[in-house]
Amino acid sequence: MNRFSLALGALLAIRLLLFPEMPAFADTAPGITLTNPAIRLTFSGEHGEWLGFDSIHRNISLLEGHSDQNLWTLVLLNGLTVLPSKAESFTGQMTDGDPLSLEMVWSGFNLEEAPRLRVIVKVSLESSEAEIRWRIRLEETGALALQAVHFPRINSLTPQAGETVAVPEWMGVYSQKARSLLNPEGNPHGRWEWEYPGILSMQFLAWYSDQGLGVMLSTEDAAALRKKFAVYGGEGSALCMEAIHQPPIGQRSASFYEPPYETVISLIDGGWFSAASRYAQWGRQQYWVKESRLKNNWVNSWARDTGAWVWNRGFSQKVLVPALDLQAAAGLPVNVFWHWWHGCAYDAGFPEYLPPREGIEPFQKALANAHSHGVHALVYMNQRLWGMTTRSWAEEGAEKYAVKNVQGAVTPEVYNTFMKVPCASMCMGTPFWRNKYAGLAAEAFNLGVDGIYMDQACSSLSCYDPSHGHPLGGGSYWMEGFRSLESDIRSRCTGDRTITLAGEGCGEAWLPHLDLMLSLQVSLERYAAPGHWNPVPLFQAVYHDCVLLYGNYSSLTVPPYDDLWPPETAPREPLALLDRKFATQFRLEQARSFVWGQQPTLANFTTELLVKREEEMSFFLQLAGLRHQFREFLQEGILLKPLPLETPSAEVPLSRLSIYAGQQDAVKEYKATIPLVLGSAWLSPKQDLAVAMVNISDETQSVSFQMQQTSYPIPFSGKICLVGVKQKKQIGRCREGMADIKLDLGQGEAGLILFQAE
């Protein structure tokens, strides 16, 4: 421990010279304290445990004492772990004499596979910024079979009033119940994990209180290497966060591993939008924005100009004909998002999509007729599933090219709750699967479809099959494989038209490859566990102007049923009208889509709804018309910080029926309290400001809030107007960079508030 004592004394002397007004190290040795004007960190002098994390400005301690304060954990392929406490030697010293940078080294683990293993952690502070930069390096790894490096681990965040966890799970969600959900009575070790690139659309997690102060954990990995983020519980109702780095086994040096990027922990002030804004400073500088298909004007004009999507299933008569009717009623371009066009049972017979279930000739004729009226079709093709009971699974030897787990076996996945047949995920790192899928996509394109919806696109898996030729576990092979697949599909689908590609979920790494992204969390209540999570537009707050977002489970009918599923589980009346008591939920889902900048989508539309649900359909058409009119804001614009909007709320009944969710569960409906007025602020490419507002209630709602030039780009002076479908009226003025907004929104009324400088 002599090296630690000498380093401690030297760092103390330099620290007092540079920042005489602040303590450099705590007087209560053995502890290492690293400080700048915003943050104070404390580590144990014995094993380097992370003991303290303080906000100096707020005078708040963000870590509470906990039995597990390990800064890192190594997980081996055999399931065993290596911990800092197992090291016989630990040292802590300045990095190159920098008083804002600390290097800690652990060694002497007595591992047979790696007898000379050393773990080196570098912790750095900026001179005044409220952020910590972390690096970890493993040296002399020998024959260590390393599966994951958990680092840094933020163990036991101090409970705060109204604490919230926000996660960019595709579009984004937040929970105000994370601590209780992860620490149920008798089992305080719950855990949530999200993979990146994948269901975690961006590389961060955020935790904050109702006072705004919070912590953001992020990585700055421009190569989009595979990793995970986790939130977990622990003894004493602990709430913890960590990043999990996955080494690419077989591609790294035999002697060391170091993630080629920094992990960052930042203090944030302002909730989820503050986290998104901080992340955007880095994320919007990366290649995926520069190569975004939308920003480069590579997306087909028909997709950009879509006024509404009809998400229907089955034969063309149930898909294309209703779309033509909706287009006539809306006076807007309508396109279809088409499931169950294929010849196999959904979530069972993939990838045996061809021929179409209604036959090739009728299918082509129906598409040709739709095209003559300006209606285009995106058709469903899952980009990774292969049914394990299909003939092609055996005949083509597909198992060889499927994703393998650590044990070297396929992990069957069952999605179809009616047929209960297993599917396997195919490995994107194999040329076999990419060629198979690209060939099917080209065949569908040649039949006349306009685009492919690639289900499960914005997700990735770890594969441990050495015969595939890619590194095992981590690395970049999944995204490299997807890039090759996308390029192959587009090269095969050329001529007098080009193909459009859409994918499930949101993901920054897919911005250069997808034209549209399906974003369904606007309908989260229809499929998620009641009361656990709420949707929030995190992805839009960072990347809205980089991709077209569409999608909604919002429906006025019960879910459809595939004719190729077992008849004994079929409903008596597929697509029966839902009870009118769920009308407010329908308006909520469509309003979220509107104020969060997505292309409107209506699921399970039938022409009779224009009459039998006239009120709800009028609401939908109103929003679709406004969005199409103001695409410079709601499609091309940038989402600004949440409005200082206090609106009334009400408890309403919610349907929990999507396609599968809820149909065989105990909870098919429940009640929840929701806001009755939704709003958002947008900045157009021309730097104009607009505010989108929607009243989803059955009564007139009075709305008032104030906007200031310090937070929004409002004119110093000028007119404030409300524009609706049928009217435009002045509702106030901007005075000295301040706007007091007061308006009454009628039942189901929506509008755009515009600001005209004078």
C-alpha positions, 0 to 999 in steps of 0.5 A, spaced: 500 500 500 506 504 499 504 506 492 497 508 494 500 513 500 505 516 496 500 517 490 495 520 495 500 525 498 502 528 491 495 528 488 493 532 495 499 537 494 497 539 486 490 539 488 491 544 493 495 549 489 490 548 483 483 549 487 485 552 494 478 553 496 476 546 495 478 539 499 482 535 494 482 528 498 477 526 504 481 527 511 478 520 513 483 515 509 483 510 507 479 513 501 481 516 495 477 523 493 477 526 486 473 533 486 472 538 481 467 544 482 461 540 480 462 533 483 466 529 488 467 522 488 470 517 493 473 510 492 476 505 498 483 505 499 483 498 500 479 495 494 477 501 490 470 500 491 466 506 489 463 509 496 461 516 494 458 520 489 456 527 491 453 533 487 457 539 490 452 545 487 446 541 490 449 538 496 446 532 495 449 525 496 447 520 490 450 514 493 448 510 499 452 505 503 451 498 500 454 491 501 456 491 494 460 497 492 464 493 487 466 498 481 466 492 476 465 485 475 468 480 470 463 475 467 466 469 464 463 464 459 462 459 464 458 463 469 464 465 474 465 472 476 472 476 478 471 481 483 475 487 485 475 484 492 479 478 490 485 482 488 491 481 492 494 488 490 490 494 489 493 501 487 491 508 486 495 514 483 494 520 478 494 519 471 500 523 468 500 528 474 493 530 472 489 532 478 483 531 475 484 523 473 485 517 477 488 510 475 486 504 479 490 498 478 488 491 481 492 485 480 493 478 483 487 474 482 490 467 482 486 465 476 489 459 473 487 461 466 490 468 467 495 468 473 498 475 471 491 478 470 491 486 471 485 490 471 486 498 470 481 503 471 481 510 469 477 515 472 477 523 469 473 529 471 473 535 466 475 542 470 468 544 471 463 539 467 458 535 471 461 529 468 465 523 469 469 519 464 471 512 465 475 507 461 477 500 463 483 495 460 484 488 462 491 486 461 495 479 461 488 476 460 491 469 458 486 464 456 480 467 460 474 466 456 471 473 458 463 474 456 462 481 459 465 486 463 460 490 468 463 497 468 462 502 471 457 499 476 453 505 480 450 501 486 445 504 490 443 510 488 440 515 494 432 515 494 429 521 492 422 524 492 419 522 485 425 518 482 424 516 475 428 511 471 428 513 463 430 508 458 430 509 450 427 502 449 426 504 442 422 510 442 422 511 450 419 509 456 419 511 464 417 508 470 416 512 477 416 505 480 423 502 479 425 501 486 419 497 488 418 493 482 426 491 482 425 490 490 419 486 491 418 483 498 422 477 499 426 478 493 430 484 492 434 482 486 430 484 480 434 486 474 432 489 467 437 489 461 437 492 454 441 490 449 445 495 444 444 496 438 437 493 439 431 495 443 436 500 447 435 505 441 441 510 444 446 508 449 444 511 455 440 510 461 437 516 466 435 517 473 432 523 476 428 526 481 422 530 481 426 536 483 430 535 476 437 533 479 439 526 476 444 521 473 445 519 466 449 513 464 452 513 457 457 510 452 460 514 446 461 508 442 461 511 434 462 503 432 455 501 435 459 495 438 454 490 442 453 492 449 448 492 454 445 497 460 442 494 466 438 497 472 437 492 478 435 492 485 439 489 491 439 489 499 435 495 502 431 496 496 437 499 492 436 502 485 443 501 481 445 502 474 451 499 470 453 498 463 455 491 460 461 491 455 461 484 451 468 483 448 468 480 441 471 473 443 476 471 437 477 478 434 481 481 440 488 480 442 490 474 446 493 479 452 488 484 453 481 487 452 479 494 452 472 497 450 474 502 444 470 508 447 469 512 453 463 511 458 460 517 461 456 518 468 453 525 467 449 530 472 443 532 469 438 537 471 431 537 467 429 530 467 428 526 461 429 531 456 435 534 459 438 527 458 436 527 451 439 533 450 446 532 453 446 525 449 444 529 442 450 533 443 454 527 442 449 522 438 448 528 432 455 528 430 456 521 429 456 517 422 448 515 423 446 522 422 450 524 417 448 518 413 441 518 415 437 516 409 431 522 410 436 527 411 440 525 405 433 525 401 434 518 399 427 516 402 422 515 396 417 521 396 411 517 397 413 515 403 415 522 405 408 524 403 404 519 407 398 522 410 396 516 413 397 509 414 392 503 414 395 497 418 391 491 416 391 484 415 389 478 410 387 478 403 387 485 399 380 486 399 381 487 407 387 491 406 387 495 399 380 496 399 379 500 405 385 504 404 382 506 398 376 508 402 380 512 407 384 516 402 377 518 399 375 520 405 381 524 408 383 527 401 390 525 403 395 520 401 394 513 404 398 507 404 398 500 407 402 496 412 400 489 410 401 483 414 398 476 413 399 477 405 404 471 405 402 464 404 404 461 411 401 462 418 404 468 422 409 467 427 409 460 425 411 458 418 416 464 416 420 464 412 415 461 407 412 467 405 411 466 398 406 465 394 402 470 397 396 467 400 391 469 395 395 467 389 400 471 385 395 473 379 390 476 384 395 479 388 399 483 383 392 485 380 390 488 387 397 492 387 396 494 380 389 497 382 392 500 388 398 503 385 393 507 379 390 510 385 396 512 389 396 507 394 403 504 396 404 497 400 409 495 405 409 488 406 411 484 412 417 479 412 420 478 419 428 479 418 430 474 423 425 468 424 425 461 421 419 456 423 423 450 426 417 446 424 417 448 417 419 444 411 424 449 409 428 448 416 429 441 415 430 441 407 435 447 407 439 446 413 437 452 417 439 450 424 446 451 422 446 458 421 441 460 427 444 464 433 447 459 438 447 461 445 453 460 450 452 452 450 452 452 442 445 451 442 439 454 438 434 458 443 427 456 441 422 462 441 415 462 441 411 468 439 404 465 437 400 463 443 395 460 439 399 455 435 405 455 440 410 453 435 418 454 436 422 459 431 429 460 431 433 467 430 437 466 424 444 469 425 445 476 421 453 474 421 452 469 416 451 470 408 446 464 408 441 468 412 442 474 408 442 471 401 436 467 403 432 474 406 434 478 400 432 473 395 425 473 398 425 481 398 427 481 391 421 476 389 416 480 393 418 486 390 418 483 383 410 482 385 409 489 385 410 491 393 413 497 394 417 496 400 418 491 406 417 491 413 423 488 416 420 485 423 425 485 429 430 489 425 432 494 430 434 488 435 441 484 435 443 478 438 449 475 441 451 468 437 456 463 439 457 459 433 464 459 431 462 456 424 459 462 422 466 466 422 464 472 426 467 473 433 463 470 438 458 474 443 460 481 442 463 486 436 460 489 430 458 483 426 450 484 427 450 491 424 455 489 419 451 484 417 445 488 417 448 493 412 450 488 407 443 485 407 440 492 406 445 493 401 444 487 397 436 488 398 437 495 394 441 492 389 436 487 387 430 491 387 432 496 382 429 499 375 423 504 374 422 504 382 426 503 388 424 499 394 422 502 401 425 499 407 422 499 414 423 496 421 421 494 427 422 499 433 427 505 433 435 505 433 440 510 431 445 505 428 439 503 423 438 510 421 443 509 415 439 503 413 432 504 414 427 509 411 421 508 416 421 506 423 415 502 426 414 506 433 408 503 437 409 505 444 404 511 443 400 505 444 404 502 450 397 501 454 395 495 449 400 491 451 404 492 457 403 490 464 399 496 467 402 501 471 409 499 470 411 504 464 409 510 461 411 512 454 416 518 452 419 521 446 426 520 447 428 518 440 424 524 437 428 528 442 434 526 439 433 524 432 426 526 430 428 529 423 433 523 421 427 518 420 420 517 418 416 514 424 410 511 424 405 506 427 400 505 432 396 499 435 390 504 436 384 501 433 376 501 434 375 494 433 378 487 437 384 484 434 383 480 427 385 473 427 389 469 422 385 464 418 391 459 418 391 459 426 387 453 429 380 454 428 378 452 435 381 459 438 378 463 433 374 469 436 366 468 434 367 475 431 373 478 428 374 485 428 368 486 432 367 494 434 370 495 441 366 498 446 365 506 446 368 506 453 375 506 450 374 512 445 378 516 449 384 511 449 383 511 441 384 519 442 390 518 447 394 514 442 393 518 436 394 524 440 401 522 442 402 520 435 401 527 433 404 531 438 410 526 438 411 527 430 409 520 427 406 519 421 398 517 423 397 510 423 390 506 424 390 499 425 384 494 423 380 499 419 374 497 416 370 502 411 364 501 416 368 505 421 367 512 417 359 511 419 359 507 425 365 510 429 364 517 425 366 521 431 373 517 432 374 517 425 373 525 424 378 526 430 383 521 426 382 525 420 383 532 423 390 530 426 392 527 419 390 533 416 394 538 420 400 533 420 400 533 413 399 541 412 404 542 417 410 537 416 415 542 416 414 542 424 411 535 425 416 531 420 422 535 418 422 539 425 426 538 432 422 537 438 423 542 443 423 541 451 416 539 454 411 545 455 410 548 462 403 545 461 398 543 467 392 540 464 386 536 467 387 529 468 381 523 468 381 516 470 379 512 463 378 505 461 383 502 457 383 496 453 389 491 453 388 488 446 393 488 441 394 482 437 396 477 442 397 481 448 391 481 453 387 476 449 389 470 453 391 474 460 387 475 466 387 483 465 384 485 458 382 492 460 383 496 466 383 504 468 388 509 468 389 516 469 391 520 463 392 527 461 386 530 457 390 535 453 397 534 450 402 539 447 409 539 444 413 545 441 417 544 435 422 548 431 422 547 423 428 547 419 427 555 417 427 556 425 420 557 426 416 555 432 410 551 433 406 548 438 401 542 437 395 542 442 390 536 442 384 536 447 382 528 447 376 529 452 369 530 451 369 537 454 372 543 452 378 544 456 381 551 458 389 551 457 394 556 459 401 557 460 407 561 459 413 561 454 419 565 455 425 566 449 430 564 454 427 557 453 424 557 446 425 561 440 419 565 440 419 572 437 421 578 441 414 581 439 409 579 434 402 575 433 400 568 436 395 564 432 391 558 433 390 554 426 385 548 426 383 544 420 377 549 419 380 556 422 385 560 424 385 566 429 389 570 433 389 568 440 395 573 443 401 576 442 409 576 444 411 581 448 418 582 450 420 575 449 414 572 453 408 569 450 402 568 455 398 562 452 391 562 453 386 558 449 379 554 449 380 547 446 373 544 444 371 537 444 376 533 441 379 539 438 387 540 435 391 545 432 398 548 431 399 555 435 404 559 430 408 565 432 409 571 427 414 576 428 413 583 427 
